[in-house]
Amino acid sequence: MSTVTDNEAARKFELEEDGHTAFATYRRADNIVTIPHVEAPMELRGKGSAGRLMEGIAALARANGFRIVPSCPYAVAWFRRHPEAADVLT
């Protein structure tokens, strides 16, 4: 299984699959992380990579004690479809 990593220098959460990287850009203010953009390259679209990225971001939030504000339409929709992840939202 692929692991989501926090590329702090680029302010991106990243998930590499099949040699391509799906990512979510973020802004951090203390323990609040706003996600304004989620993107999967064409090669990963329709394969669930963006969803696995979001699952990994939620897991990172739980493990590291930060809360999420999704502002990207994809991230907002993902959290709506996954109420079990609502514990990491502000």
N, CA, C and O atoms as a CHARMM CRD file, in Angstrom:
* protein
*
  360
    1    1 MET  N      0.84600  -1.19300   0.00000 PROA 1      0.00000
    2    1 MET  CA     0.00000   0.00000   0.00000 PROA 1      0.00000
    3    1 MET  C      0.88600   1.25100   0.00000 PROA 1      0.00000
    4    1 MET  O      1.91500   1.28800   0.67400 PROA 1      0.00000
    5    2 SER  N      0.49000   2.24500  -0.74000 PROA 2      0.00000
    6    2 SER  CA     1.24300   3.49300  -0.82200 PROA 2      0.00000
    7    2 SER  C      1.01200   4.33000   0.42400 PROA 2      0.00000
    8    2 SER  O     -0.03200   4.24500   1.07200 PROA 2      0.00000
    9    3 THR  N      2.00700   5.13600   0.74100 PROA 3      0.00000
   10    3 THR  CA     1.94700   5.97500   1.92500 PROA 3      0.00000
   11    3 THR  C      1.89900   7.43800   1.51900 PROA 3      0.00000
   12    3 THR  O      2.60700   7.87200   0.61000 PROA 3      0.00000
   13    4 VAL  N      1.05300   8.18600   2.20700 PROA 4      0.00000
   14    4 VAL  CA     0.99000   9.62800   1.97900 PROA 4      0.00000
   15    4 VAL  C      2.09700  10.27600   2.79700 PROA 4      0.00000
   16    4 VAL  O      2.26100   9.99000   3.98300 PROA 4      0.00000
   17    5 THR  N      2.85000  11.14800   2.15000 PROA 5      0.00000
   18    5 THR  CA     3.92800  11.85600   2.82900 PROA 5      0.00000
   19    5 THR  C      3.63300  13.34800   2.84600 PROA 5      0.00000
   20    5 THR  O      2.91000  13.86400   1.99500 PROA 5      0.00000
   21    6 ASP  N      4.20100  14.02300   3.82300 PROA 6      0.00000
   22    6 ASP  CA     4.06400  15.47100   3.95600 PROA 6      0.00000
   23    6 ASP  C      5.33900  16.11100   3.43800 PROA 6      0.00000
   24    6 ASP  O      6.37500  16.06500   4.10200 PROA 6      0.00000
   25    7 ASN  N      5.26900  16.70400   2.26300 PROA 7      0.00000
   26    7 ASN  CA     6.39700  17.42400   1.68400 PROA 7      0.00000
   27    7 ASN  C      6.29600  18.85500   2.21500 PROA 7      0.00000
   28    7 ASN  O      5.73300  19.73600   1.56400 PROA 7      0.00000
   29    8 GLU  N      6.85100  19.06700   3.40400 PROA 8      0.00000
   30    8 GLU  CA     6.70000  20.35900   4.07800 PROA 8      0.00000
   31    8 GLU  C      7.30400  21.50400   3.27200 PROA 8      0.00000
   32    8 GLU  O      6.74200  22.59900   3.24500 PROA 8      0.00000
   33    9 ALA  N      8.43400  21.27300   2.61900 PROA 9      0.00000
   34    9 ALA  CA     9.09300  22.33000   1.84800 PROA 9      0.00000
   35    9 ALA  C      8.19100  22.84000   0.72600 PROA 9      0.00000
   36    9 ALA  O      8.17800  24.03500   0.43200 PROA 9      0.00000
   37   10 ALA  N      7.43600  21.93100   0.09700 PROA 10     0.00000
   38   10 ALA  CA     6.54100  22.31700  -1.00500 PROA 10     0.00000
   39   10 ALA  C      5.11600  22.57100  -0.52400 PROA 10     0.00000
   40   10 ALA  O      4.26000  22.97400  -1.31100 PROA 10     0.00000
   41   11 ARG  N      4.85400  22.33900   0.76400 PROA 11     0.00000
   42   11 ARG  CA     3.50900  22.45200   1.34200 PROA 11     0.00000
   43   11 ARG  C      2.50600  21.60300   0.56300 PROA 11     0.00000
   44   11 ARG  O      1.46100  22.07600   0.11600 PROA 11     0.00000
   45   12 LYS  N      2.87100  20.32100   0.42100 PROA 12     0.00000
   46   12 LYS  CA     2.00900  19.37200  -0.28800 PROA 12     0.00000
   47   12 LYS  C      2.00400  18.02800   0.43600 PROA 12     0.00000
   48   12 LYS  O      3.03700  17.56300   0.91700 PROA 12     0.00000
   49   13 PHE  N      0.84100  17.42300   0.50300 PROA 13     0.00000
   50   13 PHE  CA     0.74900  16.01900   0.86400 PROA 13     0.00000
   51   13 PHE  C      0.84400  15.26600  -0.45900 PROA 13     0.00000
   52   13 PHE  O      0.21200  15.65500  -1.44000 PROA 13     0.00000
   53   14 GLU  N      1.62700  14.19600  -0.49100 PROA 14     0.00000
   54   14 GLU  CA     1.86700  13.49800  -1.74200 PROA 14     0.00000
   55   14 GLU  C      1.64500  11.99900  -1.60900 PROA 14     0.00000
   56   14 GLU  O      1.92200  11.40000  -0.57000 PROA 14     0.00000
   57   15 LEU  N      1.14500  11.41600  -2.67700 PROA 15     0.00000
   58   15 LEU  CA     0.95100   9.97300  -2.76900 PROA 15     0.00000
   59   15 LEU  C      1.48600   9.52700  -4.12200 PROA 15     0.00000
   60   15 LEU  O      0.97000   9.92500  -5.16700 PROA 15     0.00000
   61   16 GLU  N      2.52200   8.69900  -4.09500 PROA 16     0.00000
   62   16 GLU  CA     3.09200   8.20600  -5.34200 PROA 16     0.00000
   63   16 GLU  C      2.55000   6.81800  -5.63500 PROA 16     0.00000
   64   16 GLU  O      2.60300   5.92300  -4.79200 PROA 16     0.00000
   65   17 GLU  N      2.03300   6.65500  -6.83600 PROA 17     0.00000
   66   17 GLU  CA     1.52900   5.37100  -7.31000 PROA 17     0.00000
   67   17 GLU  C      1.89200   5.21800  -8.77800 PROA 17     0.00000
   68   17 GLU  O      1.73800   6.15500  -9.56100 PROA 17     0.00000
   69   18 ASP  N      2.36700   4.05500  -9.14500 PROA 18     0.00000
   70   18 ASP  CA     2.70400   3.75500 -10.54600 PROA 18     0.00000
   71   18 ASP  C      3.62900   4.80800 -11.16700 PROA 18     0.00000
   72   18 ASP  O      3.51200   5.11800 -12.35300 PROA 18     0.00000
   73   19 GLY  N      4.54000   5.35300 -10.37100 PROA 19     0.00000
   74   19 GLY  CA     5.49400   6.32400 -10.88700 PROA 19     0.00000
   75   19 GLY  C      4.95300   7.73100 -11.06000 PROA 19     0.00000
   76   19 GLY  O      5.63400   8.58400 -11.63000 PROA 19     0.00000
   77   20 HSD  N      3.73900   7.99600 -10.58200 PROA 20     0.00000
   78   20 HSD  CA     3.11300   9.32000 -10.68400 PROA 20     0.00000
   79   20 HSD  C      2.70200   9.78000  -9.29300 PROA 20     0.00000
   80   20 HSD  O      2.50300   8.96000  -8.39700 PROA 20     0.00000
   81   21 THR  N      2.57800  11.07900  -9.11500 PROA 21     0.00000
   82   21 THR  CA     2.28300  11.62400  -7.79400 PROA 21     0.00000
   83   21 THR  C      0.98500  12.41500  -7.78700 PROA 21     0.00000
   84   21 THR  O      0.83000  13.39200  -8.52000 PROA 21     0.00000
   85   22 ALA  N      0.05600  11.97600  -6.94700 PROA 22     0.00000
   86   22 ALA  CA    -1.14700  12.76200  -6.64200 PROA 22     0.00000
   87   22 ALA  C     -0.78100  13.63300  -5.44400 PROA 22     0.00000
   88   22 ALA  O     -0.00100  13.22500  -4.58300 PROA 22     0.00000
   89   23 PHE  N     -1.35200  14.83300  -5.39700 PROA 23     0.00000
   90   23 PHE  CA    -0.97400  15.71800  -4.29200 PROA 23     0.00000
   91   23 PHE  C     -2.12100  16.61600  -3.87100 PROA 23     0.00000
   92   23 PHE  O     -3.07900  16.83900  -4.61100 PROA 23     0.00000
   93   24 ALA  N     -1.98800  17.12200  -2.65400 PROA 24     0.00000
   94   24 ALA  CA    -2.90400  18.13300  -2.12300 PROA 24     0.00000
   95   24 ALA  C     -2.04700  19.25500  -1.56800 PROA 24     0.00000
   96   24 ALA  O     -1.21100  19.02500  -0.69400 PROA 24     0.00000
   97   25 THR  N     -2.24500  20.46300  -2.06600 PROA 25     0.00000
   98   25 THR  CA    -1.52300  21.60400  -1.51200 PROA 25     0.00000
   99   25 THR  C     -2.20200  21.99200  -0.20100 PROA 25     0.00000
  100   25 THR  O     -3.38600  21.72600   0.00600 PROA 25     0.00000
  101   26 TYR  N     -1.43400  22.62200   0.67000 PROA 26     0.00000
  102   26 TYR  CA    -2.02200  23.02800   1.94700 PROA 26     0.00000
  103   26 TYR  C     -1.38400  24.30100   2.47500 PROA 26     0.00000
  104   26 TYR  O     -0.28400  24.69400   2.08900 PROA 26     0.00000
  105   27 ARG  N     -2.13600  24.92700   3.38200 PROA 27     0.00000
  106   27 ARG  CA    -1.64900  26.05200   4.18400 PROA 27     0.00000
  107   27 ARG  C     -1.81800  25.63900   5.64200 PROA 27     0.00000
  108   27 ARG  O     -2.85500  25.09500   6.02200 PROA 27     0.00000
  109   28 ARG  N     -0.80900  25.89600   6.45000 PROA 28     0.00000
  110   28 ARG  CA    -0.86500  25.50000   7.86200 PROA 28     0.00000
  111   28 ARG  C     -0.80400  26.74500   8.73800 PROA 28     0.00000
  112   28 ARG  O      0.02700  27.62900   8.53000 PROA 28     0.00000
  113   29 ALA  N     -1.69100  26.79700   9.71100 PROA 29     0.00000
  114   29 ALA  CA    -1.66700  27.83300  10.74200 PROA 29     0.00000
  115   29 ALA  C     -1.83800  27.11100  12.07600 PROA 29     0.00000
  116   29 ALA  O     -2.93700  26.67500  12.42000 PROA 29     0.00000
  117   30 ASP  N     -0.74500  26.99100  12.81900 PROA 30     0.00000
  118   30 ASP  CA    -0.72200  26.20300  14.05100 PROA 30     0.00000
  119   30 ASP  C     -1.15500  24.76900  13.74200 PROA 30     0.00000
  120   30 ASP  O     -0.49700  24.08300  12.96100 PROA 30     0.00000
  121   31 ASN  N     -2.25300  24.31200  14.34500 PROA 31     0.00000
  122   31 ASN  CA    -2.68000  22.92900  14.11000 PROA 31     0.00000
  123   31 ASN  C     -3.85500  22.84200  13.12900 PROA 31     0.00000
  124   31 ASN  O     -4.56000  21.83300  13.09100 PROA 31     0.00000
  125   32 ILE  N     -4.06400  23.89500  12.34000 PROA 32     0.00000
  126   32 ILE  CA    -5.13500  23.90400  11.33400 PROA 32     0.00000
  127   32 ILE  C     -4.49300  23.86000   9.94800 PROA 32     0.00000
  128   32 ILE  O     -3.64700  24.68900   9.61300 PROA 32     0.00000
  129   33 VAL  N     -4.91200  22.87800   9.15100 PROA 33     0.00000
  130   33 VAL  CA    -4.39000  22.71100   7.79500 PROA 33     0.00000
  131   33 VAL  C     -5.54300  22.90400   6.81400 PROA 33     0.00000
  132   33 VAL  O     -6.52100  22.15700   6.84100 PROA 33     0.00000
  133   34 THR  N     -5.42200  23.90800   5.94900 PROA 34     0.00000
  134   34 THR  CA    -6.41200  24.17100   4.91100 PROA 34     0.00000
  135   34 THR  C     -5.92800  23.53400   3.61600 PROA 34     0.00000
  136   34 THR  O     -4.77400  23.70200   3.22400 PROA 34     0.00000
  137   35 ILE  N     -6.82300  22.80100   2.95500 PROA 35     0.00000
  138   35 ILE  CA    -6.48600  22.13000   1.69500 PROA 35     0.00000
  139   35 ILE  C     -7.24000  22.82000   0.55700 PROA 35     0.00000
  140   35 ILE  O     -8.42800  22.56600   0.35700 PROA 35     0.00000
  141   36 PRO  N     -6.54100  23.70800  -0.20300 PROA 36     0.00000
  142   36 PRO  CA    -7.20600  24.43000  -1.28400 PROA 36     0.00000
  143   36 PRO  C     -7.18800  23.70700  -2.63800 PROA 36     0.00000
  144   36 PRO  O     -7.91500  24.09300  -3.55400 PROA 36     0.00000
  145   37 HSD  N     -6.35700  22.65600  -2.76800 PROA 37     0.00000
  146   37 HSD  CA    -6.25400  22.02900  -4.09400 PROA 37     0.00000
  147   37 HSD  C     -5.81600  20.57500  -3.96400 PROA 37     0.00000
  148   37 HSD  O     -4.85400  20.26400  -3.26100 PROA 37     0.00000
  149   38 VAL  N     -6.53400  19.69000  -4.65000 PROA 38     0.00000
  150   38 VAL  CA    -6.16400  18.27000  -4.74000 PROA 38     0.00000
  151   38 VAL  C     -6.06900  17.94400  -6.22500 PROA 38     0.00000
  152   38 VAL  O     -6.93500  18.32100  -7.01500 PROA 38     0.00000
  153   39 GLU  N     -4.99700  17.23300  -6.59300 PROA 39     0.00000
  154   39 GLU  CA    -4.81400  16.92500  -8.01000 PROA 39     0.00000
  155   39 GLU  C     -4.17600  15.55000  -8.18300 PROA 39     0.00000
  156   39 GLU  O     -3.24300  15.18400  -7.46800 PROA 39     0.00000
  157   40 ALA  N     -4.69200  14.81100  -9.13600 PROA 40     0.00000
  158   40 ALA  CA    -4.07500  13.54800  -9.55500 PROA 40     0.00000
  159   40 ALA  C     -3.72200  13.69100 -11.02700 PROA 40     0.00000
  160   40 ALA  O     -4.53300  14.19500 -11.80400 PROA 40     0.00000
  161   41 PRO  N     -2.52600  13.26000 -11.42900 PROA 41     0.00000
  162   41 PRO  CA    -2.17600  13.33200 -12.84500 PROA 41     0.00000
  163   41 PRO  C     -3.10200  12.44700 -13.67500 PROA 41     0.00000
  164   41 PRO  O     -3.71800  11.51600 -13.15600 PROA 41     0.00000
  165   42 MET  N     -3.19000  12.74100 -14.93700 PROA 42     0.00000
  166   42 MET  CA    -4.09800  11.99900 -15.83200 PROA 42     0.00000
  167   42 MET  C     -3.90800  10.49000 -15.70400 PROA 42     0.00000
  168   42 MET  O     -4.88100   9.73800 -15.75800 PROA 42     0.00000
  169   43 GLU  N     -2.67400  10.04700 -15.53600 PROA 43     0.00000
  170   43 GLU  CA    -2.38800   8.61600 -15.46600 PROA 43     0.00000
  171   43 GLU  C     -3.02400   7.94300 -14.25300 PROA 43     0.00000
  172   43 GLU  O     -3.21800   6.72700 -14.25600 PROA 43     0.00000
  173   44 LEU  N     -3.35000   8.71500 -13.21500 PROA 44     0.00000
  174   44 LEU  CA    -3.93000   8.14300 -12.00300 PROA 44     0.00000
  175   44 LEU  C     -5.42800   8.39400 -11.87500 PROA 44     0.00000
  176   44 LEU  O     -6.07400   7.81900 -10.99900 PROA 44     0.00000
  177   45 ARG  N     -5.98100   9.23000 -12.71900 PROA 45     0.00000
  178   45 ARG  CA    -7.40300   9.57200 -12.59400 PROA 45     0.00000
  179   45 ARG  C     -8.28900   8.36100 -12.85600 PROA 45     0.00000
  180   45 ARG  O     -8.02500   7.55100 -13.74500 PROA 45     0.00000
  181   46 GLY  N     -9.33700   8.26400 -12.06500 PROA 46     0.00000
  182   46 GLY  CA   -10.28200   7.16600 -12.20600 PROA 46     0.00000
  183   46 GLY  C     -9.81500   5.87500 -11.56000 PROA 46     0.00000
  184   46 GLY  O    -10.46600   4.84000 -11.70800 PROA 46     0.00000
  185   47 LYS  N     -8.69300   5.91700 -10.84200 PROA 47     0.00000
  186   47 LYS  CA    -8.14400   4.71500 -10.21600 PROA 47     0.00000
  187   47 LYS  C     -8.22700   4.75100  -8.69200 PROA 47     0.00000
  188   47 LYS  O     -7.76100   3.83000  -8.02000 PROA 47     0.00000
  189   48 GLY  N     -8.82000   5.81200  -8.14700 PROA 48     0.00000
  190   48 GLY  CA    -8.96200   5.91400  -6.69800 PROA 48     0.00000
  191   48 GLY  C     -7.78200   6.54400  -5.98200 PROA 48     0.00000
  192   48 GLY  O     -7.75800   6.58500  -4.75200 PROA 48     0.00000
  193   49 SER  N     -6.80900   7.03200  -6.72700 PROA 49     0.00000
  194   49 SER  CA    -5.61100   7.59600  -6.09700 PROA 49     0.00000
  195   49 SER  C     -5.92600   8.82000  -5.24500 PROA 49     0.00000
  196   49 SER  O     -5.40600   8.95100  -4.13600 PROA 49     0.00000
  197   50 ALA  N     -6.76300   9.71100  -5.74500 PROA 50     0.00000
  198   50 ALA  CA    -7.09500  10.91800  -4.97800 PROA 50     0.00000
  199   50 ALA  C     -7.81700  10.54700  -3.68600 PROA 50     0.00000
  200   50 ALA  O     -7.59600  11.17400  -2.64900 PROA 50     0.00000
  201   51 GLY  N     -8.67100   9.54300  -3.74100 PROA 51     0.00000
  202   51 GLY  CA    -9.35000   9.07500  -2.53200 PROA 51     0.00000
  203   51 GLY  C     -8.37400   8.48900  -1.52900 PROA 51     0.00000
  204   51 GLY  O     -8.49100   8.73900  -0.32900 PROA 51     0.00000
  205   52 ARG  N     -7.39900   7.70300  -2.01500 PROA 52     0.00000
  206   52 ARG  CA    -6.38100   7.15300  -1.11700 PROA 52     0.00000
  207   52 ARG  C     -5.51100   8.26800  -0.54400 PROA 52     0.00000
  208   52 ARG  O     -5.06900   8.19000   0.60200 PROA 52     0.00000
  209   53 LEU  N     -5.26800   9.30400  -1.34100 PROA 53     0.00000
  210   53 LEU  CA    -4.54100  10.47200  -0.84600 PROA 53     0.00000
  211   53 LEU  C     -5.30100  11.10100   0.31400 PROA 53     0.00000
  212   53 LEU  O     -4.71500  11.39400   1.35600 PROA 53     0.00000
  213   54 MET  N     -6.59300  11.30700   0.14000 PROA 54     0.00000
  214   54 MET  CA    -7.39900  11.92200   1.19800 PROA 54     0.00000
  215   54 MET  C     -7.45500  11.04500   2.44600 PROA 54     0.00000
  216   54 MET  O     -7.39100  11.55700   3.56400 PROA 54     0.00000
  217   55 GLU  N     -7.57300   9.73400   2.26800 PROA 55     0.00000
  218   55 GLU  CA    -7.54600   8.81500   3.41900 PROA 55     0.00000
  219   55 GLU  C     -6.23800   8.97000   4.17800 PROA 55     0.00000
  220   55 GLU  O     -6.22600   9.02200   5.40800 PROA 55     0.00000
  221   56 GLY  N     -5.14000   9.04400   3.44000 PROA 56     0.00000
  222   56 GLY  CA    -3.83400   9.19700   4.06300 PROA 56     0.00000
  223   56 GLY  C     -3.67400  10.51900   4.78600 PROA 56     0.00000
  224   56 GLY  O     -3.05000  10.58100   5.84500 PROA 56     0.00000
  225   57 ILE  N     -4.23300  11.57500   4.22000 PROA 57     0.00000
  226   57 ILE  CA    -4.18000  12.88400   4.87400 PROA 57     0.00000
  227   57 ILE  C     -4.95700  12.84600   6.18400 PROA 57     0.00000
  228   57 ILE  O     -4.49500  13.37800   7.19400 PROA 57     0.00000
  229   58 ALA  N     -6.12800  12.22400   6.17700 PROA 58     0.00000
  230   58 ALA  CA    -6.91400  12.09200   7.40800 PROA 58     0.00000
  231   58 ALA  C     -6.13100  11.29600   8.45000 PROA 58     0.00000
  232   58 ALA  O     -6.14200  11.64400   9.63100 PROA 58     0.00000
  233   59 ALA  N     -5.44900  10.22700   8.02200 PROA 59     0.00000
  234   59 ALA  CA    -4.63900   9.42700   8.95000 PROA 59     0.00000
  235   59 ALA  C     -3.49100  10.25300   9.52100 PROA 59     0.00000
  236   59 ALA  O     -3.19300  10.16100  10.71200 PROA 59     0.00000
  237   60 LEU  N     -2.84300  11.06300   8.67700 PROA 60     0.00000
  238   60 LEU  CA    -1.77500  11.94000   9.16300 PROA 60     0.00000
  239   60 LEU  C     -2.31500  12.94400  10.17900 PROA 60     0.00000
  240   60 LEU  O     -1.66300  13.22700  11.18400 PROA 60     0.00000
  241   61 ALA  N     -3.49900  13.47600   9.91700 PROA 61     0.00000
  242   61 ALA  CA    -4.10700  14.43200  10.85500 PROA 61     0.00000
  243   61 ALA  C     -4.32600  13.77700  12.21400 PROA 61     0.00000
  244   61 ALA  O     -4.02600  14.36800  13.25200 PROA 61     0.00000
  245   62 ARG  N     -4.84900  12.55600  12.20000 PROA 62     0.00000
  246   62 ARG  CA    -5.06800  11.85000  13.47800 PROA 62     0.00000
  247   62 ARG  C     -3.74500  11.58800  14.19300 PROA 62     0.00000
  248   62 ARG  O     -3.62900  11.81300  15.39800 PROA 62     0.00000
  249   63 ALA  N     -2.76100  11.11700  13.45500 PROA 63     0.00000
  250   63 ALA  CA    -1.47600  10.75100  14.05200 PROA 63     0.00000
  251   63 ALA  C     -0.69700  11.95400  14.56300 PROA 63     0.00000
  252   63 ALA  O      0.04600  11.84900  15.53800 PROA 63     0.00000
  253   64 ASN  N     -0.86800  13.10400  13.90000 PROA 64     0.00000
  254   64 ASN  CA    -0.06600  14.27900  14.23700 PROA 64     0.00000
  255   64 ASN  C     -0.85200  15.39000  14.92300 PROA 64     0.00000
  256   64 ASN  O     -0.29900  16.45100  15.21400 PROA 64     0.00000
  257   65 GLY  N     -2.12900  15.15700  15.18100 PROA 65     0.00000
  258   65 GLY  CA    -2.92200  16.09700  15.96200 PROA 65     0.00000
  259   65 GLY  C     -3.27700  17.40300  15.28000 PROA 65     0.00000
  260   65 GLY  O     -3.43500  18.42600  15.94700 PROA 65     0.00000
  261   66 PHE  N     -3.40500  17.38600  13.96000 PROA 66     0.00000
  262   66 PHE  CA    -3.87600  18.61100  13.30800 PROA 66     0.00000
  263   66 PHE  C     -5.28800  18.42000  12.78500 PROA 66     0.00000
  264   66 PHE  O     -5.76300  17.29700  12.61500 PROA 66     0.00000
  265   67 ARG  N     -5.94500  19.54000  12.53400 PROA 67     0.00000
  266   67 ARG  CA    -7.32800  19.53900  12.03900 PROA 67     0.00000
  267   67 ARG  C     -7.32200  20.06600  10.61000 PROA 67     0.00000
  268   67 ARG  O     -6.42700  20.81200  10.21200 PROA 67     0.00000
  269   68 ILE  N     -8.33500  19.66700   9.84700 PROA 68     0.00000
  270   68 ILE  CA    -8.38900  19.99100   8.42300 PROA 68     0.00000
  271   68 ILE  C     -9.56800  20.89000   8.08900 PROA 68     0.00000
  272   68 ILE  O    -10.67900  20.70200   8.58600 PROA 68     0.00000
  273   69 VAL  N     -9.30000  21.87300   7.23500 PROA 69     0.00000
  274   69 VAL  CA   -10.33900  22.69800   6.62100 PROA 69     0.00000
  275   69 VAL  C    -10.24800  22.43200   5.11200 PROA 69     0.00000
  276   69 VAL  O     -9.34800  22.95200   4.45200 PROA 69     0.00000
  277   70 PRO  N    -11.16300  21.63300   4.56100 PROA 70     0.00000
  278   70 PRO  CA   -11.11800  21.40600   3.11100 PROA 70     0.00000
  279   70 PRO  C    -11.76600  22.57500   2.38600 PROA 70     0.00000
  280   70 PRO  O    -12.91000  22.92700   2.67600 PROA 70     0.00000
  281   71 SER  N    -11.04200  23.18600   1.43800 PROA 71     0.00000
  282   71 SER  CA   -11.66000  24.23900   0.63200 PROA 71     0.00000
  283   71 SER  C    -11.70800  23.84800  -0.84200 PROA 71     0.00000
  284   71 SER  O    -12.47000  24.44000  -1.60700 PROA 71     0.00000
  285   72 CYS  N    -10.92700  22.88300  -1.24500 PROA 72     0.00000
  286   72 CYS  CA   -10.98000  22.35000  -2.60300 PROA 72     0.00000
  287   72 CYS  C    -12.29300  21.58700  -2.78000 PROA 72     0.00000
  288   72 CYS  O    -12.65800  20.80300  -1.90400 PROA 72     0.00000
  289   73 PRO  N    -13.00900  21.79200  -3.87700 PROA 73     0.00000
  290   73 PRO  CA   -14.27500  21.07300  -4.07900 PROA 73     0.00000
  291   73 PRO  C    -14.13400  19.55300  -3.96900 PROA 73     0.00000
  292   73 PRO  O    -15.03100  18.88900  -3.44900 PROA 73     0.00000
  293   74 TYR  N    -13.01900  18.99500  -4.45100 PROA 74     0.00000
  294   74 TYR  CA   -12.84100  17.54500  -4.33500 PROA 74     0.00000
  295   74 TYR  C    -12.71300  17.13800  -2.87200 PROA 74     0.00000
  296   74 TYR  O    -13.34200  16.17100  -2.44100 PROA 74     0.00000
  297   75 ALA  N    -11.90300  17.86800  -2.10400 PROA 75     0.00000
  298   75 ALA  CA   -11.71300  17.54400  -0.69100 PROA 75     0.00000
  299   75 ALA  C    -13.02400  17.67200   0.07700 PROA 75     0.00000
  300   75 ALA  O    -13.34100  16.82500   0.91200 PROA 75     0.00000
  301   76 VAL  N    -13.78400  18.72500  -0.20100 PROA 76     0.00000
  302   76 VAL  CA   -15.09200  18.90700   0.45000 PROA 76     0.00000
  303   76 VAL  C    -16.00000  17.71800   0.14800 PROA 76     0.00000
  304   76 VAL  O    -16.62500  17.16200   1.05100 PROA 76     0.00000
  305   77 ALA  N    -16.07000  17.33100  -1.12600 PROA 77     0.00000
  306   77 ALA  CA   -16.91800  16.20200  -1.53200 PROA 77     0.00000
  307   77 ALA  C    -16.43100  14.89900  -0.89400 PROA 77     0.00000
  308   77 ALA  O    -17.24600  14.07700  -0.47500 PROA 77     0.00000
  309   78 TRP  N    -15.12400  14.70500  -0.81800 PROA 78     0.00000
  310   78 TRP  CA   -14.58800  13.47900  -0.22600 PROA 78     0.00000
  311   78 TRP  C    -15.01100  13.36900   1.22700 PROA 78     0.00000
  312   78 TRP  O    -15.44900  12.30500   1.66400 PROA 78     0.00000
  313   79 PHE  N    -14.88500  14.45300   1.98200 PROA 79     0.00000
  314   79 PHE  CA   -15.28700  14.41400   3.39300 PROA 79     0.00000
  315   79 PHE  C    -16.79800  14.19500   3.53300 PROA 79     0.00000
  316   79 PHE  O    -17.23800  13.55100   4.48500 PROA 79     0.00000
  317   80 ARG  N    -17.58900  14.71800   2.60800 PROA 80     0.00000
  318   80 ARG  CA   -19.03900  14.46000   2.63600 PROA 80     0.00000
  319   80 ARG  C    -19.33400  12.97900   2.43700 PROA 80     0.00000
  320   80 ARG  O    -20.21600  12.42400   3.09300 PROA 80     0.00000
  321   81 ARG  N    -18.59800  12.34000   1.53300 PROA 81     0.00000
  322   81 ARG  CA   -18.79600  10.91100   1.24700 PROA 81     0.00000
  323   81 ARG  C    -18.21100  10.00900   2.32800 PROA 81     0.00000
  324   81 ARG  O    -18.53300   8.82300   2.38900 PROA 81     0.00000
  325   82 HSD  N    -17.35800  10.56300   3.17500 PROA 82     0.00000
  326   82 HSD  CA   -16.67500   9.76400   4.19900 PROA 82     0.00000
  327   82 HSD  C    -16.87300  10.38200   5.58500 PROA 82     0.00000
  328   82 HSD  O    -15.93500  10.92400   6.17000 PROA 82     0.00000
  329   83 PRO  N    -18.10600  10.29400   6.10500 PROA 83     0.00000
  330   83 PRO  CA   -18.37500  10.89200   7.42500 PROA 83     0.00000
  331   83 PRO  C    -17.52600  10.29600   8.54000 PROA 83     0.00000
  332   83 PRO  O    -17.36000  10.91100   9.59400 PROA 83     0.00000
  333   84 GLU  N    -16.98700   9.09800   8.31000 PROA 84     0.00000
  334   84 GLU  CA   -16.11700   8.49200   9.32600 PROA 84     0.00000
  335   84 GLU  C    -14.82300   9.27500   9.50800 PROA 84     0.00000
  336   84 GLU  O    -14.11400   9.06100  10.49100 PROA 84     0.00000
  337   85 ALA  N    -14.50400  10.16600   8.59400 PROA 85     0.00000
  338   85 ALA  CA   -13.30100  10.98400   8.68700 PROA 85     0.00000
  339   85 ALA  C    -13.57500  12.36300   9.27200 PROA 85     0.00000
  340   85 ALA  O    -12.66100  13.17900   9.39100 PROA 85     0.00000
  341   86 ALA  N    -14.81500  12.62700   9.63600 PROA 86     0.00000
  342   86 ALA  CA   -15.19700  13.95800  10.12800 PROA 86     0.00000
  343   86 ALA  C    -14.48100  14.34700  11.42400 PROA 86     0.00000
  344   86 ALA  O    -14.43400  15.52700  11.77300 PROA 86     0.00000
  345   87 ASP  N    -13.92800  13.37100  12.13300 PROA 87     0.00000
  346   87 ASP  CA   -13.23600  13.66900  13.38700 PROA 87     0.00000
  347   87 ASP  C    -12.01700  14.54700  13.17900 PROA 87     0.00000
  348   87 ASP  O    -11.53700  15.14300  14.14400 PROA 87     0.00000
  349   88 VAL  N    -11.49000  14.65600  11.96200 PROA 88     0.00000
  350   88 VAL  CA   -10.30400  15.47600  11.72500 PROA 88     0.00000
  351   88 VAL  C    -10.64800  16.86600  11.19600 PROA 88     0.00000
  352   88 VAL  O     -9.75500  17.68400  10.98000 PROA 88     0.00000
  353   89 LEU  N    -11.93200  17.13700  10.98600 PROA 89     0.00000
  354   89 LEU  CA   -12.34700  18.45900  10.49300 PROA 89     0.00000
  355   89 LEU  C    -12.45600  19.44200  11.64800 PROA 89     0.00000
  356   89 LEU  O    -12.68100  19.05100  12.79400 PROA 89     0.00000
  357   90 THR  N    -12.29100  20.74500  11.32900 PROA 90     0.00000
  358   90 THR  CA   -12.42100  21.76700  12.36300 PROA 90     0.00000
  359   90 THR  C    -13.88700  21.96800  12.68900 PROA 90     0.00000
  360   90 THR  O    -14.22300  22.79100  13.54100 PROA 90     0.00000
